[in-house]
Every structure is written in structure tokens, then in C-alpha cells.
Amino acid sequence: MKATKRENFRIEVTPRSAGDFGFASVSGMQRSEAEAERLCEDIAEQIRRHVDELPSRHMSRQRGVYVMWDSKPICSHCGSAWTEEGPYNGGCCDKDCEEEDARQAAQGAVNGSEGRK
């Protein structure tokens, strides 16, 4: 019979969303990636200052308080979710199409020059 063993226990702290002031909330506000990281680093530093029995942040990345994030691939031009395996995202925006056209033209030039040898 299959069982599940629980391990790697930890606590995650998620900052309030942008626009959540505790007593009031404003919708539609967002933080930049840099603002979100800076806020999380500030919260982590406050936790380190006020909680005993945490290893130094320089001693261990396995335990203690540190900032983590999830990564997801996106188009560098339009921000659309990356859905393809290769360097072309299926034409999510004009720049993606232009880059694919340039890659195809370069590949054609390479293949054409190899054929003339």
C-alpha cells in the first residue's frame, strides 16, 4: 500500500497584496518584480531580527528565512505565457513573429550556402 511521508516542514509568509492597507483595499494595484522582492527581503529581515533559533542567513540556505519565488517562462516582448518548447512562442506578438522570420531566413541562408558547396 502506498503511503505518504511528510518532510521538509517550513513556514511560508506571503506579503499583503498591493492595495491591501489592512483597514481598506484598493483593487487594480500591482507591485513590480523589484518592489515585490524588496518587500519580501524586508519582511525576511524583520523575522530574522525577532525570531530566535534561526540559523544565520549566511550559514544555510536549507533552513532559516530567505526569499523564494516561482518562475514561469514568458515572452520578453509582450509578457504572454510561454507555451512552446523552442525559441518561437507560436506568434504571441508581432516581435515574436519577426524574430521567427529572422531565424527562418538565417536558417535558409545557412542551408542554401551548404547546398552550393
Secondary structure, DSSP 8 states (H G I E B T S, - for coil): -----------------TTB-SS-B-TT----HHHHHHHHHHHHHHHHHH-SS---TTT-SSSS---------B-TTT--B---SSS--SSSSHHHHHHHHHHHHHHHHHHHHHHT-
